[in-house]
Amino acid sequence: MRTDSSPGSLPAREHLPAAGAGTPVLDVVIPVYNEEKDLRRCVLRLHEHLARTFPYAFRITVADNASVDATPHVAARLAAELAEVRSVRLEQKGRGRALRTVWSASDSPVLAYMDVDLSTDLNALLPLVAPLISGHSDLAIGSRLARSSRVVRGAKREFISRTYNLILRGSLQARFSDAQCGFKAIRRDVAQVLLPLVEDTGWFFDTEMLVLAERAGCRIHEVPVDWVDDPDSTVHIVKTATEDLKGVWRVGKALATGSLPLDRLARPFGDDPRDRDLTDVPQGLARQLVGFCVVGALSTLCYLLLYSGFRLFTGSQVANALALLVSAVANTAANRRLTFGVRGRGGAVRHQAQGLVVFGIGLALTSGSLAALNAASADPDHSTELAVLIAANLAATVLRFLLFRAWVFPDAPPAAPVPEPSLHPDPRHPEPQHPDPYRAWSDATVRLQPVRSGGTTGTGDTARTADAARTADATAADRRSAR
């Protein structure tokens, strides 16, 4: 039994609507621990920047990680002074724990975080979240290692950062450039599915989230940033590096064993509405062919080496059967994981049993070819035997792929298409309820209010805007009734 869910668990990415009022579009989380000196200055600076440049309603959330100084009181005063600021207190330390807690409870469609020192130039904030608002990307990260980034920091931190990212590329095949920059954002619908899979509660939280998102096929947008190192940073480099390496080992082991159901993050094919109308199109065929050919080439090489070794001690038919049996078991296991993306141990025995049936067909083809060769020549050369076996294996390979795809590892049934919401709903024919809670949230709950003037759009302003809109609708309805 496959451990992953059917494709399409997440809805296709939509551009967030820019009409109505209510929920802030962006929730920026600032995790802090004993930052009584810098917190007020940084929050005021961030608030001023968002009020002046960000075109939608926003919120700033200060997540206090069990501080023992006056940080909670500073955060509470900021929340009392500014309508767009709120304070959350956690009794346990851990940046990852703080982000998970606040992001999981937030109602904003775009969630971000940044370090309290504001080392990253705030001009990169809008480019960071814009691809998430437009529906282009699932996550966004600031990168200090991009070519166009401008970074001021010491040689020690530069060396550690680049070494760590090289380790990620070599061990976890990560393709994003900077895992540790404290400047990231994620769409809420993605976070709701991804965060339960992330175990770390400390500094490795970012890396684990990005690796799992990338492996699941989520789109990660990178923004070059201008970054100035904070010389007063309280991060313990050696301890953090040790914990990060432990996290790399844990995540690598989980990915190797297939214990993470990453396919639940799969999106429908194509985000363009026209692509959702496509039917009877085999998805993933090109990728499966490439994977099958790579596995097949390695299996054939293994098979020929085994055959040559067994041939030294036994006859050609027995050597062929033994070599084909060993390589067939390895071939089925490799194709199961790498070609068809089946993770976990569920159904492994059944898949191997079906693979042995396919093996029997291949054995019949290769054994028949050897029998025909021996009938034609009493003592054929070893090179001739190998040539005949290669030709027979090519025919068996084509048949094996077809049987694997159609019988052993059949594709999951396509998800039912989701009806598009009407731009002009008819009250006599109300829209059906969406079975997908994320789709329902995306279509109906989120109401974004752009800032139309240079002032700040706070919760009081958005409430007044909503009341005015309801009053105007009621007035229009009365006029139609009067007619």
C-alpha positions as CSV (number, residue, x, y, z in Angstrom):
1,M,0.0,0.0,0.0
2,R,1.4,3.4,-0.9
3,T,2.0,5.7,2.0
4,D,1.5,8.9,0.1
5,S,-1.7,10.6,-0.6
6,S,-3.2,11.2,-4.0
7,P,-1.8,14.2,-6.0
8,G,-3.6,17.4,-5.6
9,S,-3.8,17.6,-1.8
10,L,-3.0,21.3,-2.1
11,P,-5.1,23.5,-4.4
12,A,-3.5,25.2,-7.3
13,R,-1.8,28.4,-6.3
14,E,-4.1,31.4,-6.6
15,H,-3.4,35.1,-6.7
16,L,-4.7,36.4,-3.4
17,P,-7.8,38.6,-3.9
18,A,-7.2,42.4,-3.5
19,A,-10.8,43.3,-2.5
20,G,-12.8,43.4,0.7
21,A,-11.5,44.0,4.2
22,G,-10.6,42.0,7.3
23,T,-7.6,39.6,7.5
24,P,-4.1,41.1,7.2
25,V,-2.4,39.8,4.2
26,L,1.0,39.5,5.8
27,D,1.9,38.4,9.3
28,V,5.6,39.1,10.1
29,V,6.9,37.1,13.1
30,I,9.9,38.3,15.1
31,P,11.1,35.6,17.5
32,V,13.0,37.1,20.4
33,Y,14.8,36.0,23.5
34,N,16.1,38.6,26.0
35,E,16.0,41.4,23.5
36,E,14.8,44.2,25.7
37,K,17.3,46.7,24.3
38,D,16.7,46.2,20.6
39,L,13.1,45.1,20.4
40,R,11.3,48.5,20.5
41,R,13.7,50.1,18.0
42,C,13.4,47.3,15.5
43,V,9.6,46.9,15.7
44,L,9.1,50.6,15.3
45,R,11.4,50.6,12.3
46,L,9.7,47.6,10.7
47,H,6.2,49.1,11.4
48,E,7.2,52.4,9.8
49,H,8.6,50.7,6.7
50,L,5.5,48.5,6.2
51,A,3.1,51.4,6.8
52,R,4.9,53.5,4.2
53,T,5.6,50.9,1.5
54,F,3.4,47.7,1.9
55,P,0.2,48.0,-0.2
56,Y,-1.9,45.7,2.0
57,A,-2.9,45.3,5.6
58,F,-0.3,43.7,7.8
59,R,0.5,42.5,11.2
60,I,3.7,42.3,13.3
61,T,3.8,39.5,15.9
62,V,6.5,39.5,18.6
63,A,7.1,35.8,19.7
64,D,8.8,35.8,23.0
65,N,10.8,32.6,23.7
66,A,10.6,32.5,27.5
67,S,12.7,35.6,28.0
68,V,13.8,36.3,31.6
69,D,14.4,40.1,31.1
70,A,12.0,42.9,30.4
71,T,11.3,41.7,26.8
72,P,7.7,40.6,27.5
73,H,6.9,44.1,28.9
74,V,8.4,45.9,26.0
75,A,6.4,43.7,23.6
76,A,3.2,44.3,25.5
77,R,3.7,48.1,25.4
78,L,4.3,47.9,21.6
79,A,1.1,45.9,21.2
80,A,-0.9,48.5,23.2
81,E,0.5,51.4,21.2
82,L,0.2,50.0,17.7
83,A,-2.9,48.3,16.4
84,E,-0.9,46.3,13.9
85,V,1.4,44.8,16.6
86,R,0.6,41.9,18.8
87,S,2.6,39.9,21.4
88,V,2.8,36.2,22.0
89,R,4.5,34.6,25.0
90,L,5.9,31.1,24.9
91,E,7.2,29.4,28.1
92,Q,9.8,27.3,26.2
93,K,12.8,28.4,24.2
94,G,13.4,27.6,20.5
95,R,13.0,29.7,17.4
96,G,11.5,26.9,15.5
97,R,8.9,26.3,18.3
98,A,8.0,30.0,18.2
99,L,7.5,30.1,14.4
100,R,5.5,26.9,14.4
101,T,3.2,28.1,17.2
102,V,2.5,31.5,15.7
103,W,2.3,30.4,12.0
104,S,0.0,27.5,12.9
105,A,-2.4,29.9,14.6
106,S,-2.2,32.8,12.2
107,D,-5.1,33.7,9.9
108,S,-3.0,35.6,7.4
109,P,-2.5,34.1,4.0
110,V,1.2,35.0,3.9
111,L,3.5,34.3,6.9
112,A,7.0,35.6,7.2
113,Y,9.7,36.0,9.8
114,M,12.9,38.0,10.4
115,D,15.5,38.3,13.1
116,V,15.1,41.1,15.6
117,D,18.4,42.7,14.6
118,L,17.0,43.5,11.1
119,S,20.4,42.7,9.5
120,T,18.6,42.3,6.2
121,D,17.7,45.5,4.3
122,L,13.9,45.9,4.6
123,N,13.6,46.9,0.9
124,A,13.8,43.2,0.2
125,L,10.6,42.4,2.1
126,L,8.1,43.3,-0.6
127,P,10.1,41.3,-3.3
128,L,10.1,38.4,-0.8
129,V,6.4,38.1,-0.3
130,A,5.2,39.3,-3.7
131,P,5.6,35.9,-5.4
132,L,3.5,34.3,-2.6
133,I,0.8,36.9,-2.9
134,S,0.7,36.4,-6.7
135,G,0.5,32.7,-6.4
136,H,3.8,32.1,-8.2
137,S,5.7,30.5,-5.4
138,D,5.1,28.5,-2.2
139,L,8.0,29.7,-0.1
140,A,10.5,32.6,-0.4
141,I,13.9,33.1,1.2
142,G,16.4,35.8,1.4
143,S,19.8,34.8,0.1
144,R,23.1,36.3,1.2
145,L,25.0,34.0,-1.2
146,A,23.5,35.1,-4.4
147,R,25.8,36.9,-6.8
148,S,24.0,40.2,-6.6
149,S,23.8,40.2,-2.8
150,R,25.8,42.6,-0.8
151,V,27.0,41.2,2.6
152,V,29.1,42.7,5.3
153,R,30.3,40.1,7.8
154,G,33.5,38.5,9.2
155,A,35.5,35.8,7.6
156,K,34.6,33.3,10.3
157,R,30.8,33.5,9.7
158,E,31.3,33.6,6.0
159,F,33.3,30.4,6.1
160,I,30.8,28.6,8.4
161,S,27.8,29.7,6.3
162,R,29.2,28.6,3.0
163,T,30.5,25.3,4.5
164,Y,27.1,24.5,5.9
165,N,25.3,25.1,2.6
166,L,27.9,22.9,0.8
167,I,27.1,20.2,3.3
168,L,23.4,20.5,2.5
169,R,24.0,20.3,-1.2
170,G,26.3,17.3,-0.8
171,S,24.2,15.3,1.7
172,L,20.6,16.3,1.1
173,Q,20.9,17.5,-2.5
174,A,19.5,20.9,-1.5
175,R,19.3,23.4,-4.4
176,F,18.5,26.5,-2.5
177,S,21.5,28.7,-1.8
178,D,21.1,30.0,1.8
179,A,19.3,28.0,4.5
180,Q,20.3,30.1,7.5
181,C,19.3,33.7,6.5
182,G,16.7,34.9,9.0
183,F,14.4,36.3,6.3
184,K,11.8,33.9,5.0
185,A,8.1,33.6,4.0
186,I,5.6,30.9,3.3
187,R,2.0,30.7,2.1
188,R,-0.4,29.7,4.9
189,D,-2.0,26.8,3.0
190,V,1.5,25.3,2.5
191,A,2.5,25.9,6.1
192,Q,-0.6,24.1,7.4
193,V,0.5,20.9,5.6
194,L,4.2,21.2,5.8
195,L,4.8,22.3,9.5
196,P,3.5,19.0,11.0
197,L,6.3,17.2,9.2
198,V,9.0,19.5,10.6
199,E,10.4,18.1,13.9
200,D,13.1,20.6,14.9
201,T,12.2,23.4,17.3
202,G,15.5,25.3,17.2
203,W,17.8,26.8,14.6
204,F,17.6,23.8,12.3
205,F,13.8,24.5,11.8
206,D,14.5,26.6,8.7
207,T,16.7,24.1,7.0
208,E,14.4,21.2,7.6
209,M,11.4,23.1,6.3
210,L,13.2,24.1,3.1
211,V,14.5,20.6,2.5
212,L,11.1,18.9,2.9
213,A,9.4,21.6,0.8
214,E,11.9,21.2,-2.0
215,R,11.7,17.4,-1.9
216,A,7.9,17.7,-2.1
217,G,8.1,19.8,-5.2
218,C,7.2,23.1,-3.7
219,R,8.4,26.2,-5.5
220,I,11.0,28.2,-3.5
221,H,11.7,31.8,-4.6
222,E,15.1,33.3,-3.7
223,V,15.7,37.1,-3.2
224,P,19.2,38.6,-3.1
225,V,19.5,40.7,0.0
226,D,21.8,43.3,1.4
227,W,22.9,42.0,4.8
228,V,25.1,43.5,7.6
229,D,26.3,41.1,10.3
230,D,25.2,41.9,13.9
231,P,28.4,41.9,16.0
232,D,26.4,41.6,19.2
233,S,24.6,38.4,18.1
234,T,24.0,35.9,20.9
235,V,23.9,32.8,18.7
236,H,26.3,30.1,20.0
237,I,28.0,29.1,16.8
238,V,29.5,25.7,17.9
239,K,26.4,24.5,19.6
240,T,24.2,25.6,16.7
241,A,26.5,23.9,14.2
242,T,26.4,20.7,16.2
243,E,22.6,20.7,16.3
244,D,22.4,21.4,12.6
245,L,24.6,18.5,11.7
246,K,22.4,16.2,13.9
247,G,19.4,17.5,12.0
248,V,21.0,16.9,8.7
249,W,21.6,13.3,9.7
250,R,18.1,12.8,10.9
251,V,16.4,14.4,7.8
252,G,18.7,12.5,5.5
253,K,17.8,9.2,7.2
254,A,14.1,10.0,7.0
255,L,14.4,10.8,3.3
256,A,16.4,7.7,2.6
257,T,13.9,5.4,4.3
258,G,10.9,7.1,2.8
259,S,9.2,7.7,6.1
260,L,7.9,11.2,5.2
261,P,4.6,11.5,3.3
262,L,5.9,14.4,1.1
263,D,3.5,13.6,-1.7
264,R,0.6,15.2,0.3
265,L,2.1,18.5,-0.8
266,A,1.7,17.7,-4.5
267,R,-0.3,20.3,-6.4
268,P,-2.5,19.7,-9.5
269,F,-0.7,19.7,-12.9
270,G,-0.6,23.3,-14.0
271,D,-1.7,26.4,-12.1
272,D,-3.4,27.9,-15.2
273,P,-7.1,27.1,-15.1
274,R,-6.9,25.8,-18.6
275,D,-4.5,23.1,-17.5
276,R,-7.1,21.7,-15.0
277,D,-9.4,20.8,-17.9
278,L,-6.8,18.3,-19.3
279,T,-7.9,14.7,-19.2
280,D,-6.3,11.4,-20.0
281,V,-2.9,12.9,-20.0
282,P,-0.3,10.5,-18.4
283,Q,1.5,12.6,-15.8
284,G,5.2,12.0,-14.9
285,L,5.9,9.7,-17.9
286,A,9.0,11.5,-19.0
287,R,10.5,11.5,-15.5
288,Q,9.6,7.9,-14.9
289,L,11.3,6.9,-18.2
290,V,14.5,8.7,-17.2
291,G,14.5,7.0,-13.8
292,F,13.7,3.6,-15.2
293,C,16.5,3.9,-17.8
294,V,19.0,4.8,-15.2
295,V,18.0,2.0,-12.9
296,G,17.8,-0.4,-15.8
297,A,21.3,0.5,-17.0
298,L,22.7,-0.1,-13.5
299,S,20.7,-3.3,-13.1
300,T,21.9,-4.6,-16.5
301,L,25.5,-4.0,-15.5
302,C,25.0,-5.7,-12.2
303,Y,23.3,-8.6,-14.0
304,L,26.1,-9.1,-16.5
305,L,28.7,-9.0,-13.7
306,L,26.7,-11.6,-11.7
307,Y,26.2,-13.8,-14.7
308,S,30.0,-13.8,-15.5
309,G,30.7,-14.7,-11.9
310,F,28.2,-17.4,-11.6
311,R,29.2,-18.8,-15.0
312,L,32.6,-19.8,-13.6
313,F,30.9,-22.3,-11.3
314,T,27.8,-23.5,-13.1
315,G,26.1,-23.7,-16.5
316,S,24.7,-20.9,-18.5
317,Q,21.0,-21.5,-17.6
318,V,21.6,-21.7,-13.8
319,A,24.0,-18.7,-13.9
320,N,21.4,-16.7,-15.9
321,A,18.6,-17.6,-13.4
322,L,20.6,-16.6,-10.3
323,A,21.9,-13.4,-11.8
324,L,18.5,-12.4,-13.0
325,L,16.9,-13.2,-9.7
326,V,19.3,-11.1,-7.6
327,S,19.3,-8.1,-10.0
328,A,15.5,-8.3,-10.3
329,V,14.9,-7.9,-6.6
330,A,17.3,-4.9,-6.5
331,N,15.7,-3.5,-9.7
332,T,12.2,-3.7,-8.2
333,A,13.3,-2.0,-5.0
334,A,15.1,0.8,-6.8
335,N,12.3,1.4,-9.3
336,R,9.7,1.4,-6.5
337,R,11.5,4.2,-4.6
338,L,13.3,6.2,-7.4
339,T,11.2,5.8,-10.5
340,F,7.6,5.6,-9.2
341,G,8.1,7.5,-5.9
342,V,6.6,4.9,-3.6
343,R,7.8,5.7,0.0
344,G,7.6,3.6,3.2
345,R,7.3,-0.1,3.7
346,G,3.7,-0.5,3.0
347,G,3.1,-2.9,0.0
348,A,6.8,-3.7,-0.4
349,V,6.2,-7.4,-0.1
350,R,3.4,-7.3,-2.7
351,H,5.5,-5.2,-5.0
352,Q,8.4,-7.7,-4.8
353,A,6.0,-10.6,-5.5
354,Q,4.7,-8.8,-8.6
355,G,8.2,-8.0,-9.5
356,L,9.1,-11.7,-9.4
357,V,6.3,-12.4,-11.8
358,V,7.8,-9.8,-14.2
359,F,11.2,-11.5,-13.5
360,G,9.7,-14.8,-14.6
361,I,8.7,-13.2,-17.9
362,G,12.2,-11.8,-18.3
363,L,13.7,-15.2,-17.4
364,A,11.6,-16.9,-20.1
365,L,12.8,-14.5,-22.7
366,T,16.5,-14.7,-21.8
367,S,16.4,-18.5,-21.2
368,G,14.7,-19.0,-24.5
369,S,17.3,-16.9,-26.2
370,L,20.1,-18.9,-24.6
371,A,18.4,-22.2,-25.6
372,A,18.1,-21.0,-29.1
373,L,21.7,-20.1,-29.2
374,N,22.8,-23.4,-27.8
375,A,20.7,-25.2,-30.4
376,A,22.3,-23.2,-33.1
377,S,25.8,-23.7,-31.9
378,A,27.2,-26.5,-29.7
379,D,29.8,-24.4,-28.0
380,P,29.1,-20.6,-28.4
381,D,31.7,-18.0,-27.3
382,H,31.1,-16.2,-24.0
383,S,31.0,-12.9,-25.9
384,T,28.2,-14.3,-28.1
385,E,26.2,-15.3,-25.0
386,L,26.5,-11.8,-23.6
387,A,25.4,-10.2,-26.8
388,V,22.3,-12.5,-27.0
389,L,21.5,-11.8,-23.3
390,I,21.8,-8.0,-23.9
391,A,19.4,-8.2,-26.8
392,A,16.9,-10.3,-24.8
393,N,17.2,-8.0,-21.9
394,L,16.3,-5.0,-24.0
395,A,13.1,-6.7,-25.0
396,A,12.4,-7.7,-21.4
397,T,13.1,-4.2,-20.2
398,V,10.5,-2.6,-22.4
399,L,7.9,-5.1,-21.2
400,R,9.1,-4.7,-17.6
401,F,8.5,-0.9,-17.7
402,L,5.0,-1.3,-19.1
403,L,4.1,-3.9,-16.5
404,F,5.6,-1.8,-13.7
405,R,3.7,1.3,-14.7
406,A,0.3,-0.4,-15.4
407,W,0.3,-3.2,-12.9
408,V,3.0,-3.1,-10.1
409,F,3.0,0.7,-9.5
410,P,-0.1,2.0,-11.1
411,D,-0.7,5.8,-11.0
412,A,-3.1,7.1,-8.5
413,P,-6.5,8.2,-9.9
414,P,-6.5,11.9,-10.8
415,A,-8.1,14.3,-8.4
416,A,-11.6,15.5,-9.2
417,P,-11.5,19.0,-10.8
418,V,-12.5,21.8,-8.5
419,P,-15.1,24.1,-9.9
420,E,-14.0,27.7,-10.4
421,P,-15.9,30.3,-8.3
422,S,-18.2,32.5,-10.3
423,L,-17.3,36.2,-10.5
424,H,-21.0,37.1,-10.5
425,P,-22.8,34.6,-8.2
426,D,-26.5,34.1,-8.7
427,P,-28.4,34.0,-5.3
428,R,-30.8,31.5,-6.8
429,H,-28.0,29.1,-7.5
430,P,-25.5,29.3,-4.6
431,E,-22.0,28.1,-5.0
432,P,-21.5,24.5,-3.7
433,Q,-19.4,24.2,-0.6
434,H,-15.8,23.3,-1.3
435,P,-14.7,20.0,0.1
436,D,-11.1,21.2,0.4
437,P,-10.7,23.4,3.5
438,Y,-7.7,25.1,2.0
439,R,-9.6,25.9,-1.1
440,A,-12.6,27.2,0.9
441,W,-10.2,29.4,3.0
442,S,-8.6,30.7,-0.2
443,D,-11.8,31.5,-1.9
444,A,-14.0,32.8,0.8
445,T,-12.3,33.6,4.1
446,V,-9.4,35.8,3.0
447,R,-10.4,39.4,2.2
448,L,-7.5,41.7,1.6
449,Q,-7.6,45.4,1.9
450,P,-5.0,47.5,0.0
451,V,-3.8,50.7,1.5
452,R,-5.0,53.5,-0.7
453,S,-3.3,56.3,1.0
454,G,0.0,57.1,2.7
455,G,-1.4,56.3,6.2
456,T,-1.5,53.0,8.1
457,T,-4.3,50.5,7.6
458,G,-5.0,49.1,11.0
459,T,-7.7,46.8,12.3
460,G,-10.0,49.7,13.2
461,D,-9.7,51.1,9.6
462,T,-10.5,47.8,8.0
463,A,-13.5,47.3,10.3
464,R,-14.8,50.7,9.3
465,T,-14.2,49.9,5.7
466,A,-16.2,46.6,6.0
467,D,-19.1,48.4,7.8
468,A,-19.2,51.0,5.0
469,A,-19.3,48.3,2.4
470,R,-22.2,46.5,4.1
471,T,-24.1,49.8,4.5
472,A,-23.6,50.6,0.8
473,D,-24.9,47.1,-0.2
474,A,-27.9,47.4,2.0
475,T,-28.8,50.8,0.5
476,A,-28.5,49.5,-3.0
477,A,-30.8,46.6,-2.1
478,D,-33.4,49.0,-0.7
479,R,-33.3,51.0,-3.9
480,R,-33.9,47.9,-6.0
481,S,-36.8,46.9,-3.8
482,A,-38.3,50.4,-4.1
483,R,-38.2,50.1,-7.9
